[in-house]
Amino acid sequence: MEFQQRGLGVRRRVRAVAGVVAAGLLAVSPAAVSGCSSQTVADERPGGAARESAVSVLHRAADVLVRSGSSRVRTTMETATGGTRVSIRGSGAYDFEKRLGRLRLLLPRDATGTAEHAPITELLASGALFMRNRGAGIPRDKWVRVDTTDVPDGNLVTGGATDPLTAAELLRGVRKASLVGEEGLGGDLVRHYRGTTDIGRAARAASEGARGSLGAAARGFAERAVPFDAYLDGLGRLRQVRHRFTVSGRGDGQGESEGSGAAGRRGALRVASTTELYDFGTPAVVELPKPTDIYTGKVGSPQK
């Protein structure tokens, strides 16, 4: 498989999908978007005690993060299809004001427990993803640059981790949400919200730095309605969010035709992306690669 600027080939089988995700390049060839309700549901505690609108709280989560400055980050991305699960874990830091982050992704081991690929370093920026140690014949001192506004999923799952600020920007599209209750997370009391967001709505409401990538995702995902669980602390800061995406399994590069939803979803790949934020105020030092450090040749499959 060859990576090109305007898209990625689809891997239909579980092993191939796992390999592409593990290399930081989960390829999607999305189908037509399904509709979702425009209903907004008020935030309610279990038992029916009404409180501040959950939708309003979640809509401003990204703005609160920007005012918070920076934090450490942990990510987990899990794919599941046909009973097989693959997990990629990452850690690093993110500067929400500058919209820059750095992650180190640990890739799945093989069936014998042997690491098949060294960790991948990712730099996250507005409209771009940079990867080092990508493998597939790329020099170790070179970076691969991906234009996230030109990838069908907007890099919500392509790189093996969702950009933390983009994960919060997705909540601008929340239509339905409720307060599940209060829970402990990392030693702090947080409020647990559950609901559904719409990628297209989030793209229209997003800040300038996220609008292009979310717009690409809105055009690309098989389902724009994304279930989520979000946890916010007493300052309104997003501490953890888990989005559950549905990626089309079609491999012909075409979307589903109208009325073919059931058939198209049979090959769908479920992707759960979890982002955890902690140690707010910790500096995130991110230096983007110089043009001379970026690999400009063709990128083959990491499994070759």
KETI-619593 format. One record per residue (C-alpha): residue in three letters; x, y, z. Coordinates in steps of 0.5 Angstrom, whole numbers, padded with zeros to 4 digits, always signed. Example, Ala and Ser with C-alpha at 12.3 -4.5 7.8 and 13.67 -1.06 7.14 Angstrom:
2
Ala+0025-0009+0016/Ser+0027-0002+0014/
! end
This chain:
304
Met+0000+0000+0000/Glu+0002+0007-0002/Phe+0001+0013+0002/Gln-0001+0019-0002/Gln-0003+0026+0000/Arg-0010+0026-0002/Gly-0012+0019+0001/Leu-0011+0012+0004/Gly-0012+0005+0002/Val-0017+0001+0006/Arg-0015-0005+0009/Arg-0021-0010+0010/Arg-0018-0015+0014/Val-0017-0015+0021/Arg-0010-0016+0021/Ala-0009-0011+0016/Val-0013-0006+0019/Ala-0009-0007+0026/Gly-0002-0006+0022/Val-0004+0000+0019/Val-0007+0003+0025/Ala-0001+0001+0029/Ala+0004+0004+0024/Gly+0000+0011+0025/Leu-0004+0011+0019/Leu-0011+0008+0020/Ala-0014+0008+0013/Val-0021+0010+0012/Ser-0025+0010+0005/Pro-0032+0013+0008/Ala-0039+0012+0006/Ala-0045+0017+0006/Val-0047+0020+0013/Ser-0053+0018+0016/Gly-0057+0023+0019/Cys-0058+0024+0027/Ser-0063+0028+0031/Ser-0063+0035+0032/Gln-0066+0035+0039/Thr-0062+0038+0045/Val-0063+0035+0052/Ala-0062+0038+0058/Asp-0057+0036+0064/Glu-0061+0032+0069/Arg-0058+0028+0075/Pro-0060+0021+0076/Gly-0067+0022+0079/Gly-0069+0027+0075/Ala-0066+0033+0079/Ala-0065+0039+0073/Arg-0059+0042+0073/Glu-0055+0047+0068/Ser-0055+0045+0061/Ala-0050+0039+0060/Val-0050+0041+0052/Ser-0048+0048+0054/Val-0043+0046+0059/Leu-0040+0041+0054/His-0040+0046+0048/Arg-0035+0051+0052/Ala-0030+0045+0054/Ala-0025+0047+0048/Asp-0025+0054+0050/Val-0024+0052+0058/Leu-0018+0048+0056/Val-0015+0054+0052/Arg-0016+0058+0058/Ser-0012+0053+0062/Gly-0006+0053+0058/Ser-0003+0046+0057/Ser-0003+0039+0061/Arg+0000+0032+0060/Val-0004+0027+0056/Arg-0005+0020+0056/Thr-0009+0017+0050/Thr-0012+0010+0048/Met-0015+0008+0041/Glu-0018+0001+0041/Thr-0021-0002+0034/Ala-0026-0008+0034/Thr-0028-0012+0029/Gly-0030-0019+0028/Gly-0029-0020+0036/Thr-0021-0018+0035/Arg-0019-0012+0039/Val-0013-0008+0038/Ser-0010-0002+0042/Ile-0005+0004+0042/Arg-0003+0008+0048/Gly+0000+0014+0048/Ser+0003+0020+0053/Gly+0006+0027+0052/Ala+0004+0034+0053/Tyr-0001+0039+0050/Asp-0001+0047+0049/Phe-0008+0049+0048/Glu-0006+0056+0047/Lys-0001+0055+0041/Arg-0005+0048+0039/Leu+0001+0044+0039/Gly+0002+0037+0042/Arg+0007+0032+0042/Leu+0006+0024+0043/Arg+0009+0018+0044/Leu+0005+0012+0042/Leu+0006+0005+0044/Leu+0004+0000+0039/Pro+0001-0007+0040/Arg+0005-0013+0041/Asp+0004-0019+0036/Ala+0001-0026+0039/Thr+0008-0028+0042/Gly+0008-0021+0046/Thr+0014-0019+0042/Ala+0014-0012+0040/Glu+0013-0011+0032/His+0015-0004+0031/Ala+0018+0001+0036/Pro+0014+0007+0039/Ile+0012+0013+0034/Thr+0013+0020+0036/Glu+0008+0025+0033/Leu+0007+0032+0033/Leu+0000+0035+0033/Ala-0001+0042+0030/Ser-0007+0046+0027/Gly-0008+0042+0020/Ala-0002+0038+0020/Leu+0001+0031+0024/Phe+0008+0030+0024/Met+0010+0022+0025/Arg+0017+0020+0026/Asn+0020+0013+0027/Arg+0014+0011+0022/Gly+0018+0005+0019/Ala+0017+0002+0012/Gly+0024+0005+0009/Ile+0023+0012+0012/Pro+0030+0014+0015/Arg+0029+0015+0022/Asp+0031+0022+0023/Lys+0026+0024+0018/Trp+0019+0026+0019/Val+0012+0024+0015/Arg+0008+0030+0015/Val+0000+0029+0014/Asp-0005+0034+0012/Thr-0010+0033+0017/Thr-0015+0037+0012/Asp-0014+0032+0007/Val-0015+0026+0010/Pro-0022+0023+0010/Asp-0023+0022+0017/Gly-0019+0029+0019/Asn-0014+0025+0023/Leu-0019+0023+0029/Val-0017+0016+0028/Thr-0012+0016+0023/Gly-0006+0018+0027/Gly-0007+0013+0033/Ala-0009+0018+0037/Thr-0014+0024+0037/Asp-0011+0031+0038/Pro-0013+0033+0045/Leu-0016+0040+0043/Thr-0020+0037+0037/Ala-0023+0032+0042/Ala-0026+0038+0046/Glu-0028+0041+0040/Leu-0032+0035+0038/Leu-0036+0037+0044/Arg-0039+0043+0040/Gly-0043+0039+0036/Val-0047+0036+0042/Arg-0054+0035+0041/Lys-0056+0030+0047/Ala-0053+0030+0053/Ser-0054+0028+0061/Leu-0051+0028+0067/Val-0049+0021+0069/Gly-0047+0023+0076/Glu-0041+0025+0080/Glu-0034+0020+0080/Gly-0027+0020+0082/Leu-0022+0021+0077/Gly-0014+0022+0078/Gly-0016+0024+0086/Asp-0021+0029+0084/Leu-0028+0029+0084/Val-0031+0030+0076/Arg-0038+0030+0073/His-0039+0025+0068/Tyr-0043+0027+0062/Arg-0046+0022+0057/Gly-0049+0024+0050/Thr-0048+0024+0043/Thr-0045+0029+0038/Asp-0045+0031+0031/Ile-0039+0032+0027/Gly-0042+0036+0022/Arg-0045+0041+0027/Ala-0038+0041+0031/Ala-0034+0043+0025/Arg-0039+0049+0023/Ala-0038+0051+0031/Ala-0031+0050+0031/Ser-0025+0055+0032/Glu-0021+0056+0026/Gly-0015+0051+0028/Ala-0020+0045+0028/Arg-0025+0047+0023/Gly-0021+0044+0017/Ser-0020+0038+0020/Leu-0027+0037+0023/Gly-0030+0039+0016/Ala-0026+0033+0013/Ala-0029+0028+0018/Ala-0036+0031+0017/Arg-0035+0029+0009/Gly-0032+0023+0011/Phe-0035+0019+0016/Ala-0040+0013+0015/Glu-0044+0016+0021/Arg-0043+0023+0024/Ala-0047+0022+0030/Val-0041+0020+0035/Pro-0043+0017+0042/Phe-0039+0020+0048/Asp-0037+0020+0055/Ala-0034+0026+0058/Tyr-0031+0028+0065/Leu-0031+0035+0067/Asp-0028+0038+0074/Gly-0030+0043+0078/Leu-0027+0048+0074/Gly-0030+0046+0067/Arg-0024+0043+0065/Leu-0025+0037+0061/Arg-0021+0031+0064/Gln-0023+0025+0060/Val-0027+0024+0054/Arg-0028+0017+0050/His-0031+0018+0043/Arg-0034+0012+0039/Phe-0033+0012+0032/Thr-0036+0008+0026/Val-0031+0007+0020/Ser-0034+0004+0014/Gly-0031-0002+0012/Arg-0032-0001+0004/Gly-0025-0002+0000/Asp-0028+0001-0007/Gly-0027+0009-0004/Gln-0034+0010-0005/Gly-0039+0012+0000/Glu-0045+0008+0001/Ser-0051+0009-0004/Glu-0058+0011-0001/Gly-0061+0005+0002/Ser-0055+0001+0003/Gly-0054+0003+0010/Ala-0055-0004+0013/Ala-0050-0007+0008/Gly-0045-0002+0009/Arg-0045-0003+0016/Arg-0044-0010+0016/Gly-0036-0009+0015/Ala-0036-0003+0019/Leu-0030-0002+0024/Arg-0031+0001+0031/Val-0026+0005+0034/Ala-0026+0008+0041/Ser-0021+0014+0042/Thr-0020+0016+0050/Thr-0016+0022+0051/Glu-0014+0024+0059/Leu-0012+0031+0061/Tyr-0008+0032+0068/Asp-0003+0036+0071/Phe-0005+0042+0068/Gly+0000+0048+0067/Thr+0006+0043+0066/Pro+0009+0046+0060/Ala+0009+0043+0053/Val+0015+0044+0049/Val+0014+0042+0042/Glu+0018+0044+0036/Leu+0016+0043+0029/Pro+0020+0040+0024/Lys+0024+0044+0019/Pro+0022+0043+0012/Thr+0029+0039+0010/Asp+0027+0034+0016/Ile+0021+0032+0012/Tyr+0021+0026+0008/Thr+0018+0027+0001/Gly+0018+0020-0002/Lys+0013+0015-0002/Val+0011+0012+0004/Gly+0010+0004+0003/Ser+0006+0000+0008/Pro+0009-0001+0015/Gln+0008-0009+0015/Lys+0013-0009+0009/
! end
